[in-house]
Amino acid sequence: MSIISSTRHATASTTSTLSQRLVAAIGASILGASLVYFAGFSHIDAVHNAAHDTRHSSAFPCH
């Protein structure tokens, strides 16, 4: 009976870990997209010049 109990516990732990990974991945994606669009469409010269070559090498329009 203890085998069934530990199997249930392991399944619940795996599901929790998967949902935590999903939340972390979505959060990182939103943060990354926000940074790319901020740097891509920023009219601040320092931000534009810092990311200029990287944007052009990845075919992101900035002009």
C-alpha positions as CSV (number, residue, x, y, z in Angstrom):
1,M,0.0,0.0,0.0
2,S,2.9,2.4,0.6
3,I,3.9,1.9,-3.1
4,I,0.5,3.3,-4.3
5,S,0.8,6.2,-1.8
6,S,4.3,7.2,-3.0
7,T,3.2,6.8,-6.7
8,R,0.4,9.2,-6.1
9,H,2.7,11.6,-4.4
10,A,5.3,11.5,-7.2
11,T,2.6,12.1,-9.8
12,A,1.3,15.2,-7.9
13,S,4.8,16.5,-7.6
14,T,5.5,16.0,-11.3
15,T,2.3,17.9,-12.2
16,S,3.2,20.7,-9.9
17,T,6.7,20.9,-11.4
18,L,5.3,21.0,-14.9
19,S,2.9,23.8,-14.1
20,Q,5.7,25.8,-12.4
21,R,7.8,25.3,-15.5
22,L,5.0,26.4,-17.7
23,V,4.4,29.6,-15.7
24,A,8.2,30.4,-15.7
25,A,8.4,29.8,-19.5
26,I,5.4,32.1,-20.2
27,G,6.8,34.8,-17.9
28,A,10.2,34.6,-19.5
29,S,8.6,34.8,-23.0
30,I,6.6,37.9,-22.0
31,L,9.6,39.6,-20.5
32,G,11.8,38.8,-23.5
33,A,9.2,40.0,-26.0
34,S,8.8,43.2,-24.0
35,L,12.5,43.9,-24.0
36,V,12.9,43.2,-27.7
37,Y,10.0,45.5,-28.6
38,F,11.2,48.2,-26.2
39,A,14.7,48.2,-27.7
40,G,13.3,47.8,-31.2
41,F,10.9,50.8,-31.2
42,S,12.6,53.0,-28.6
43,H,13.4,56.6,-29.7
44,I,16.0,56.9,-26.9
45,D,19.4,57.2,-28.7
46,A,21.3,55.2,-26.1
47,V,18.9,52.3,-26.3
48,H,18.8,52.4,-30.1
49,N,22.6,52.5,-30.5
50,A,23.1,49.7,-27.9
51,A,20.9,47.3,-29.7
52,H,21.3,48.5,-33.3
53,D,23.6,45.8,-34.7
54,T,21.8,43.0,-33.0
55,R,18.4,44.1,-34.3
56,H,19.8,44.3,-37.9
57,S,21.5,40.9,-37.7
58,S,18.2,39.3,-36.7
59,A,16.3,41.2,-39.4
60,F,14.3,43.3,-36.9
61,P,13.3,46.6,-38.4
62,C,14.2,49.7,-36.4
63,H,14.1,52.5,-39.0
